[in-house]
């Protein structure tokens, strides 16, 4: 994810899954593909081990609000609460600067 020169927003989603994960991977892939089609979407990074961490990047707060209101995304949220997550936390942060190093 790189948006050098201007600020953007990161939505940090941390979660712990329940033992019921049937259908989760398919839904996660569907949501990622759907998010990529949303205006203002910039990218995603994700990892799952003891807890899951997914960071999605957005041009502005309105793009985040629009994504949260997406009907397919709302359906996935309800399924997540009902069967896939024992808990989750969402943090929305403004990224004012970034840098990276690569070998």
Secondary structure by P-SEA (a helix, b strand, c coil): cccccccbbbbbbbbcccccccaaaaaaaaaaaaaaacccccccccccccbbbbbbbbccaaaaaaaaacaaaaaaaaaaaacccccbbbbbbbbcccccccc
